[in-house]
Amino acid sequence: MKENQILLTKLLLVFLLYLTYCNTVYSQNTLYPLSFKANKGNYSDSYGEYFYHIKKEENKYKLTNKKGEYIFKEAFDTIIKNGFFIKTLSNDSISIYRISNLEKIEIPNLKQVYFARNGLEVLTNKGAQYFDNSITEIDYFPKVNLFTCGTVYSEQYTLKYNKKTKKYSIELSKGYLGGIRDETVLEFINLPDNIENLSFLNGKRYTSESVNNKYYTYPNLIKIVEKGKSGIYSYSLDDAKFPIEKKITKKEKLISNYVIDKVTGDTIFIDIPEIITPIEPISFTKKGSIEPKQILPVKYNSIFQNEDNGLIYLYNNNQIGIYPYHTTTSFDFFNKKTTSFYEISKNGKQGWIDIITFEEYYF
């Protein structure tokens, strides 16, 4: 019996030694003295994104390691990093470094650069171009199949027209996990007469917002077409008006156990004495009205939101503008080259526009 206990103790010690030497787990502190290469080897992708820190000193920024030691002697106006590159900006001068070995990447006549997947998206005097991780020019990155979830919180917006009353309204529906929905129907008031078409900016009468959206659809903006011309109206739910609260009869209480607050428009659930345990309705609808405000006059030949990039295009007099950055059309040509950089023509000059900053470049 005693010999068996000794044997089990020895086996346990051997097992513990195996765990210690064969499955080493580095703590954050033990990683500090290791080289960057060793750090990178213990983490997926590039640990450099977390190994380096950005430290603010007055109005400048410096890059440090985990010990607080400076990586570069100079300070910069801006430092941005991801798992592959470091971008520094100082007096409009941009520099790019590999995060794995701090190698400076030379790109002649660099005007702007953005991180794109594991590579770069750059604008130079030659134009816009993608570069892969080896800084080789490519036309595009491989398509990524994104998973979309059908059980996330979402908001649906539907525009409707009542032929009898000749009134437009918007129905807002909030969906939650499990299908419980709150609905609000708001009738539009004081809209122009003789509207030929009323839609969202994508030209449809339905749009939605959730984490599955790849761009913001601006559901609070409504496109109105009148006499062949387009304009934009905006509404705010804060301006919605609901009927004044009325006295609820005993019979009505048995049918519906909630009222709409006359000031806030909030739904207030009522305890019904006849029911021991009041039950919230699975879904309910509250009705009210709202007055949209004009933010762009009905004078454009066409307005639409591009479902590829989310930009809102204005067309008038054979020229193009991008709302809200332009309320007048001035581009003769506006064409996508890369995700962030578009070719443009304006006042007889050829150039580029950065749709992140909307800065224009002519060279």
TACORVEN-V351210 format. One record per backbone hydrogen bond with DSSP energy under -1.0 kcal/mol. NH is the residue of the N-H (numbers start at 1). CO is the residue of the C=O. Records with the same first field share a line. If there is no record, write none. Layout:
# TACORVEN-V351210
NH: CO / CO
This chain:
# TACORVEN-V351210
5: 1
6: 2
7: 3
8: 4
9: 5
10: 6
11: 7
12: 8
13: 9
14: 10
15: 11
16: 12
17: 13
18: 14
19: 15
20: 16
21: 17
22: 18
23: 19
31: 27
34: 31
39: 35
40: 36
41: 37
42: 39
43: 40
50: 47
51: 47
52: 48
53: 64
55: 62
57: 60
60: 57
61: 76
62: 55
64: 53
65: 69
68: 65
71: 63
76: 61
77: 89
78: 89
80: 87
82: 85
86: 97
87: 80
88: 95
89: 78
90: 93
93: 90
95: 88
97: 86
98: 103
99: 84
102: 98
105: 96
111: 123
112: 123
114: 121
116: 119
119: 116
120: 131
121: 114
122: 129
123: 112
124: 127
127: 124
129: 122
131: 120
132: 136
135: 132
138: 130
154: 175
155: 209
156: 173
157: 207
158: 171
159: 205
160: 169
162: 167
166: 162
169: 160
170: 186
171: 158
172: 184
173: 156
174: 182
175: 154
176: 180
179: 176
182: 174
183: 284
184: 172
185: 286
186: 170
187: 288
188: 168
189: 290
196: 225
197: 225
199: 223
200: 204
203: 200
207: 157
209: 155
213: 210
221: 218
222: 233
223: 199
224: 231
225: 197
226: 229
229: 226
230: 300
231: 224
232: 296
233: 222
234: 293
235: 220
239: 236
240: 237
241: 289
253: 249
254: 250
256: 252
259: 268
261: 266
265: 261
268: 259
270: 257
275: 272
286: 183
288: 185
289: 241
290: 187
293: 234
295: 232
296: 232
299: 230 / 297
300: 230
301: 315
302: 315
304: 313
305: 201
306: 311
310: 306
313: 304
314: 321
315: 302
316: 319
319: 316
320: 331
321: 314
323: 312
326: 322
330: 320
331: 320
332: 345
333: 345
335: 343
337: 341
338: 341
342: 353
343: 335
344: 351
345: 333
346: 349
349: 346
351: 344
352: 361
353: 342
354: 359
355: 340
358: 354
361: 352
